[in-house]
Amino acid sequence: PDLWMERMHVEDRPAVRGALRRSRTTGAPFRSEYRAVPRDGRTVWLRDHAVLVLDETGGRKYWQGVLLDVTERRRAEEALRRHAGRLAAVIAAQIEVAAVELDPQRVMDVVAGRAQALVGADGAAVELVDGAEVVYRAASGTATVYLGRRRSIDETLSGMCVRTGEAQISGDSETDPRVDAETVRRSGARSS
């Protein structure tokens, strides 16, 4: 039992001790999920089910049970929770956009602010095409300094989106030749 408890994540020990105490007191099966830290240092989630085996006189003999590694299930549940949170944020943004009705500037302001919040960025912008240029029409956070700025549609990553009709991603805007390096340097951006 000492090694079992030693390998258990410190934060989970009180709840597991309580469940074990209840099982010992009532004779009910022990059931618990908790984190364990094996010798290699990683954290795994375990589902532990055990029953108390009694001797012929009804005395406690030993615990018999099974441990299941449920780490992947726990990771999937966490990913699902994160996804649900993002979905809730998207729905909230849709509601907010609907509330500003048909005022295009207010819609763009809401979209910029919500986009920044959704991805955890320092800034976000909405650009519109105006002839052969893209124009920063709404912004939030660090991108607000670029409101009204015009760039040639041929010189920007957002312009490439318009030209190709495809989403563009830049993992590092400092080294990506499709990105206006001076603009991103001034904004402190590292990805687009």
C-alpha positions in Angstrom: 0.0 0.0 0.0 2.9 2.4 0.7 4.3 2.2 -2.8 0.8 2.5 -4.3 0.2 5.7 -2.4 3.7 7.0 -3.1 3.2 6.7 -6.8 -0.2 8.3 -6.6 -0.4 12.0 -7.5 -0.3 14.1 -4.3 -3.5 16.0 -5.1 -5.5 12.7 -5.6 -4.4 11.0 -2.4 -7.0 12.5 0.0 -10.0 11.5 -2.2 -8.6 8.0 -2.8 -7.9 7.5 1.0 -11.5 8.5 1.6 -12.9 6.1 -0.9 -10.7 3.3 0.5 -11.8 4.1 4.0 -15.5 3.9 2.9 -14.9 0.5 1.2 -13.2 -0.9 4.3 -16.0 0.3 6.5 -19.0 -0.7 4.4 -17.5 -3.7 2.5 -18.6 -2.1 -0.7 -16.2 -2.4 -3.7 -13.5 0.2 -4.0 -13.7 2.3 -7.1 -11.6 5.3 -7.9 -9.9 7.2 -10.7 -6.7 8.9 -10.0 -3.4 10.0 -11.4 -0.2 8.1 -10.8 3.4 9.1 -11.5 5.5 6.1 -12.6 9.3 6.1 -12.2 9.7 7.6 -15.7 8.0 10.8 -14.4 5.0 11.0 -16.7 1.5 11.2 -15.4 -1.0 8.5 -16.1 -4.7 8.2 -15.2 -5.8 4.9 -13.6 -9.2 3.5 -12.9 -9.0 1.2 -9.9 -11.7 -1.3 -9.1 -11.2 -3.7 -6.2 -13.2 -5.9 -3.9 -12.3 -7.2 -0.4 -11.9 -10.9 -0.4 -13.0 -12.5 2.9 -11.9 -15.7 4.6 -14.2 -18.5 5.7 -15.1 -16.7 9.0 -15.9 -13.4 7.2 -12.6 -11.8 8.2 -10.7 -9.6 5.7 -8.2 -11.6 3.7 -7.0 -9.4 0.8 -8.1 -7.0 -1.9 -8.5 -8.3 -5.4 -8.9 -5.9 -8.2 -7.9 -4.5 -11.5 -6.1 -1.2 -12.6 -7.0 0.2 -16.0 -4.9 2.9 -17.8 -7.5 5.4 -18.8 -5.1 8.2 -19.7 -6.2 8.4 -23.4 -9.8 8.6 -22.4 -9.1 11.4 -20.0 -7.1 13.3 -22.7 -10.0 12.8 -25.1 -12.4 14.1 -22.4 -10.2 17.2 -21.8 -10.0 17.8 -25.6 -13.7 17.6 -25.8 -14.1 20.1 -22.9 -11.8 22.5 -24.6 -13.6 22.1 -27.9 -16.9 22.6 -26.2 -15.5 25.8 -24.6 -14.4 27.1 -28.0 -17.8 26.2 -29.5 -19.5 28.1 -26.7 -17.3 31.1 -27.4 -18.1 30.9 -31.1 -21.9 30.8 -30.3 -21.4 33.8 -27.9 -19.7 35.7 -30.7 -22.5 34.9 -33.1 -25.1 36.1 -30.6 -23.0 39.3 -30.1 -22.7 39.8 -33.9 -26.5 39.4 -34.3 -27.1 41.9 -31.5 -25.3 44.7 -33.4 -27.7 44.1 -36.2 -26.7 45.6 -39.6 -23.9 48.0 -38.6 -20.9 46.7 -40.5 -18.3 48.5 -38.4 -19.7 47.2 -35.1 -19.9 43.7 -36.6 -16.2 43.9 -37.6 -15.2 45.3 -34.2 -17.0 42.4 -32.5 -15.4 39.8 -34.8 -11.9 41.2 -34.2 -12.3 41.2 -30.4 -13.8 37.7 -30.3 -11.2 36.3 -32.7 -8.5 37.6 -30.5 -10.1 36.0 -27.4 -10.8 32.7 -29.2 -7.2 32.1 -30.1 -5.6 33.8 -27.1 -3.8 36.3 -29.3 -2.4 39.7 -28.3 -4.3 41.3 -31.2 -6.6 40.6 -34.2 -7.7 42.5 -37.2 -10.4 42.5 -39.9 -9.1 43.6 -43.3 -11.2 44.4 -46.3 -10.3 44.5 -49.9 -10.4 48.0 -51.5 -9.4 47.8 -55.1 -5.8 46.5 -55.3 -5.3 46.9 -51.5 -6.3 45.4 -48.2 -7.3 47.9 -45.5 -7.3 47.3 -41.7 -11.0 48.2 -40.9 -11.3 46.8 -37.4 -8.8 45.6 -34.8 -8.3 44.7 -31.2 -5.3 44.5 -28.8 -1.9 45.1 -30.3 -3.4 45.3 -33.9 -5.3 48.6 -33.2 -2.2 50.6 -34.2 -2.8 49.5 -37.8 -6.4 50.7 -38.2 -6.7 52.3 -41.5 -3.4 51.0 -42.8 -3.4 50.0 -46.5 -1.2 47.4 -48.1 -1.1 46.0 -51.6 -3.1 42.9 -52.0 -0.1 41.3 -53.7 2.2 41.9 -50.6 0.2 40.5 -47.7 -0.7 37.1 -46.4 -4.4 38.2 -46.1 -4.2 39.3 -49.8 -3.0 35.8 -50.7 -6.1 34.5 -49.0 -8.2 36.7 -51.2 -6.2 35.8 -54.4 -6.2 32.1 -53.8 -9.5 31.6 -52.0 -7.7 29.5 -49.4 -6.8 30.0 -45.8 -3.1 30.7 -45.2 -1.2 30.0 -42.0 2.2 31.3 -41.0 4.0 29.5 -38.2 6.6 32.2 -37.8 5.9 35.6 -39.4 9.4 36.7 -38.8 10.8 34.3 -41.4 7.8 33.8 -43.7 8.4 35.6 -47.0 4.6 36.0 -47.5 4.3 38.3 -44.5 5.1 42.0 -44.3 8.1 41.6 -41.9 8.2 45.3 -40.9 4.5 45.3 -39.8 4.8 42.1 -37.8 8.0 43.3 -36.2 6.3 46.5 -35.0 3.3 44.6 -33.7 5.4 41.9 -32.0 3.5 39.2 -33.8 5.1 35.8 -34.3 2.4 33.9 -36.3 -0.5 34.8 -38.6 
